[in-house]
Amino acid sequence: MPAKRGQEYFTISVVSSMFNIHPQTLRLYEREGLLRPERSAGNTRLYSRQDIEHLSTILNLTREMGVNLAGVTIIMDLLRKLREVQEEKQVLLAMREALEARLASSPPRHSTSV
């Protein structure tokens, strides 16, 4: 997948320097499925701002909280699912508000009894 125009990307050497980690650690995180950097036409790993934030969370879990990579995988998956549920909730709330507004603006229906 090619890098998107207008977005800022960082190479593996820049990212490893930013976080004071070895480039092999970033490759390991990629193999484990924890990071998915984009690739240039020359197959160079390109890390986006979102990847950097993701890496920061991973390193916080491993360095500060002592979580192993299996635990990080589970936590990151749960965080992703939580974000998806929150997004779905926002959509449902917007639909509810639209329905309530529509019902409030429509004339009341009268039932006729025979």
C-alpha positions in Angstrom: 0.0 0.0 0.0 1.6 3.2 -1.1 2.1 6.2 1.3 -0.7 8.8 1.1 0.2 12.2 -0.3 0.2 15.0 2.3 0.8 12.8 5.3 4.0 12.9 7.3 6.0 9.6 7.4 9.1 8.5 9.3 11.6 5.8 8.4 12.6 3.0 10.7 15.8 4.7 11.7 14.1 7.9 12.7 11.4 6.1 14.7 14.0 3.9 16.5 15.9 7.1 17.4 12.7 8.9 18.6 11.9 6.1 21.1 15.5 4.9 21.8 14.8 1.3 20.6 16.6 -0.9 18.2 15.2 -1.2 14.6 14.9 -4.9 15.2 12.4 -4.2 17.9 10.2 -2.4 15.4 10.6 -5.3 13.0 9.6 -7.7 15.8 6.5 -5.6 16.5 5.6 -5.7 12.8 6.1 -9.5 12.7 3.8 -9.9 15.8 1.2 -7.8 14.1 1.4 -4.9 16.6 2.5 -2.4 14.0 1.7 -2.2 10.3 3.8 0.5 8.7 3.1 1.4 5.1 5.7 0.8 2.4 7.3 3.0 -0.2 7.7 2.0 -3.8 11.2 0.8 -2.8 9.7 -1.3 0.1 11.0 1.0 2.8 8.9 1.0 6.0 7.1 4.3 6.5 5.6 5.0 9.9 2.7 7.5 10.1 1.8 9.7 13.0 -0.9 7.1 13.9 1.8 4.4 13.9 3.9 6.6 16.2 1.0 7.0 18.6 0.4 3.2 18.5 4.0 2.5 19.2 4.0 4.9 22.1 1.1 2.9 23.6 2.9 -0.4 23.0 6.1 0.9 24.7 4.1 2.3 27.6 2.5 -1.1 28.1 5.8 -3.0 27.9 8.2 -0.5 29.6 6.0 1.1 32.2 3.5 -1.6 33.0 5.5 -4.8 32.3 3.1 -6.3 29.9 4.5 -9.0 27.6 3.8 -8.9 23.8 1.0 -11.5 24.1 -0.7 -9.2 26.6 -0.1 -6.1 24.4 -1.7 -7.9 21.5 -4.8 -8.6 23.6 -5.0 -5.1 25.0 -4.5 -3.4 21.6 -7.2 -5.6 20.1 -9.6 -4.7 23.0 -8.8 -1.0 22.6 -9.6 -1.3 18.8 -12.9 -3.0 19.6 -13.7 -0.4 22.2 -13.2 2.4 19.6 -15.4 0.5 17.1 -18.2 0.2 19.7 -17.9 3.9 20.6 -18.2 4.8 16.9 -21.2 2.5 16.5 -22.8 4.1 19.6 -22.3 7.6 18.1 -24.0 6.5 14.9 -26.9 5.0 16.8 -27.3 8.1 19.0 -27.3 10.3 15.9 -29.9 8.1 14.3 -32.0 8.3 17.5 -31.8 12.1 17.6 -32.8 12.3 13.9 -35.8 10.0 14.5 -36.9 11.9 17.6 -36.6 15.2 15.7 -38.6 13.7 12.8 -41.3 12.4 15.2 -41.5 15.7 17.0 -42.0 17.6 13.7 -44.6 15.3 12.2 -48.3 15.9 13.0 -49.9 13.6 15.6 -51.8 10.7 14.1 -55.3 10.1 15.3 -56.8 6.7 15.2 -60.4 6.2 14.2 -62.5 3.7 16.0 -65.3 2.0 14.2 
